[in-house]
Amino acid sequence: MRKLVYFVGMSLDGYIAGPSGEIEHHPLGADMAAWIAAEYPETLPTHARPHFGLAADAPSRHFDTLVMGRGTYEPALAIGVTSPYGHMRQYVASSTLGAIDDPAVELVSGDPIAVVRELKAEDGMDIWLAGGGRFAAALLDEIDELIIKSYPVVLGTGIPAFAGRFRPTLFTPTRRMGFENGSQVTWCTRN
């Protein structure tokens, strides 16, 4: 069975973005950018891959399917990109988006938990949960692993990694690596 993996970047105080979706405050060092391009190339949007020295069709290493909420999808739409991760299967969960005008992106307007369970039962690589905070909180019971890129910055407010009701859920850190600017990546598995 495939795993649902929440691969996400966040501040030291647990925010994945600022109040208006800002992410430019996350200090991405050259060594971390190179590591992401080499180890998790599929997490780089197709249109941004050349900036990281990757071909648009560079092979995926961990994920072949992506699920995201509307708030994670909308920044791509704002710049005219309807299929931000054209190198993988893409699902956008939204009850308010209405329609997506790109056949490469599937809109999930119903129960996203049922869709995730169906995807997990399929053969293939793991499934990347890209965000956002409300969507991750809704899928918390389905998340098998966290891969947290933590950046050495405190935001004070913004979009939390999990924006839902109080539900303590235990995960065990299994590995951690650091980068020159103090950023870290931590892998955690569900207890």
C-alpha positions in Angstrom: 0.0 0.0 0.0 1.2 3.5 -0.9 1.8 6.0 1.9 0.4 9.5 2.1 3.4 11.8 2.9 3.0 15.4 4.1 6.2 16.9 2.6 6.1 20.5 3.8 8.2 23.5 4.6 7.5 25.5 7.7 8.8 28.2 10.0 10.1 27.3 13.5 6.7 28.3 14.9 4.8 25.9 12.6 3.6 28.2 9.7 3.8 27.0 6.1 3.1 30.5 4.8 2.4 34.0 5.9 -1.1 35.4 6.4 -1.5 36.1 2.7 0.3 32.9 1.5 3.8 34.5 1.5 6.6 32.0 1.4 9.6 34.2 0.4 10.6 34.5 4.0 11.7 30.8 4.1 15.5 31.1 3.6 16.3 28.4 1.1 20.0 27.9 1.0 21.9 26.7 -2.1 22.8 23.4 -0.4 19.2 22.7 0.5 17.9 23.7 -3.0 20.4 21.3 -4.6 19.4 18.5 -2.1 15.7 19.0 -3.0 16.5 18.9 -6.7 18.5 15.7 -6.3 16.4 13.9 -3.8 12.9 15.1 -4.2 12.8 16.6 -7.8 9.1 15.8 -8.2 8.3 18.4 -5.5 9.5 21.2 -7.7 6.8 22.7 -10.0 7.3 21.7 -13.7 7.7 25.3 -14.8 10.4 26.0 -12.1 12.5 22.9 -12.7 14.9 24.5 -15.2 15.8 27.1 -12.5 17.0 24.1 -10.4 19.0 22.5 -13.3 16.3 19.9 -14.0 14.6 18.9 -17.2 10.8 19.3 -17.1 10.5 15.5 -17.4 13.2 14.5 -14.8 12.1 11.3 -13.2 10.3 11.2 -9.8 12.1 9.5 -7.0 9.4 9.2 -4.2 6.0 10.4 -5.4 4.0 9.9 -8.6 0.8 11.5 -7.3 0.0 14.8 -5.6 -3.0 15.9 -3.5 -3.4 19.6 -2.5 -6.0 22.0 -1.3 -7.3 25.0 -3.2 -5.1 27.4 -1.4 -2.0 25.5 -2.5 -3.2 25.3 -6.1 -4.3 29.0 -6.5 -0.8 30.6 -6.6 -0.1 28.6 -9.8 -3.4 29.8 -11.3 -2.5 33.4 -10.4 0.5 33.1 -12.7 -1.4 31.3 -15.5 -0.2 27.8 -14.7 -3.1 25.3 -14.6 -0.9 22.2 -14.2 1.9 23.1 -11.8 3.1 19.5 -11.5 2.6 18.2 -15.0 5.1 15.5 -14.3 2.8 13.7 -11.9 -0.9 12.9 -11.3 -2.5 16.0 -9.6 -5.6 16.2 -7.5 -7.0 19.5 -6.1 -9.6 19.2 -3.2 -12.1 22.0 -3.2 -15.8 22.3 -2.7 -15.8 25.9 -4.0 -13.5 25.9 -7.1 -16.2 24.7 -9.4 -14.1 23.4 -12.3 -10.5 23.1 -13.4 -9.8 23.8 -17.1 -6.9 21.4 -17.4 -7.4 17.7 -18.0 -4.1 17.0 -16.2 -5.5 18.2 -12.9 -8.5 16.4 -11.3 -10.9 18.3 -9.1 -12.0 16.5 -5.9 -15.2 18.3 -4.9 -16.5 15.4 -2.8 -14.9 13.5 0.1 -11.1 13.9 -0.2 -10.5 11.1 2.4 -12.2 8.6 0.2 -10.1 9.7 -2.8 -6.9 9.4 -0.8 -7.9 6.0 0.4 -8.5 4.9 -3.2 -5.1 6.3 -4.2 -3.3 4.6 -1.4 -4.8 1.2 -2.4 -3.3 1.6 -6.0 0.1 0.4 -7.1 2.7 3.0 -7.5 5.0 5.4 -5.6 3.9 7.3 -2.5 1.4 10.2 -2.6 2.6 13.7 -1.8 0.3 15.8 0.3 1.5 19.3 -0.6 -0.9 21.3 1.7 -2.4 23.5 2.8 -3.0 23.6 6.5 -6.8 23.0 6.6 -6.5 20.2 4.0 -3.6 18.5 6.0 -5.7 18.7 9.2 -8.7 17.1 7.3 -6.4 14.3 6.2 -4.5 13.8 9.4 -5.8 10.3 10.0 -4.5 9.3 6.6 -1.0 10.7 6.9 1.6 8.0 7.2 4.7 10.1 7.2 5.8 13.7 7.7 8.8 15.2 6.0 9.2 18.6 7.5 11.6 21.2 6.0 12.0 23.6 8.9 13.5 27.0 8.2 15.2 29.1 10.9 12.6 31.9 10.9 9.7 32.7 13.3 6.6 34.2 11.6 4.3 34.9 14.5 1.2 34.3 12.4 0.2 32.9 9.1 -1.1 29.6 7.7 -0.4 26.8 10.2 0.9 23.4 9.0 -2.3 21.9 10.5 -5.3 24.2 10.8 -8.0 22.1 12.5 -9.4 21.0 15.7 -7.3 19.9 18.7 -6.2 16.3 18.0 -2.9 15.2 19.4 -1.4 12.7 17.0 1.9 11.0 17.7 4.6 10.7 15.1 8.2 9.4 15.7 11.2 11.2 14.3 13.3 8.7 12.4 15.9 10.9 10.7 17.1 14.5 10.6 19.6 16.4 8.5 20.8 20.0 8.6 21.9 22.6 6.1 24.4 25.4 6.3 21.9 28.2 7.1 20.3 26.2 10.0 17.4 24.8 8.0 16.6 21.1 8.8 14.6 18.3 7.3 13.0 15.8 9.7 11.3 12.5 8.8 8.6 11.3 11.1 6.5 8.2 10.9 3.0 7.7 12.4 3.0 5.8 15.7 
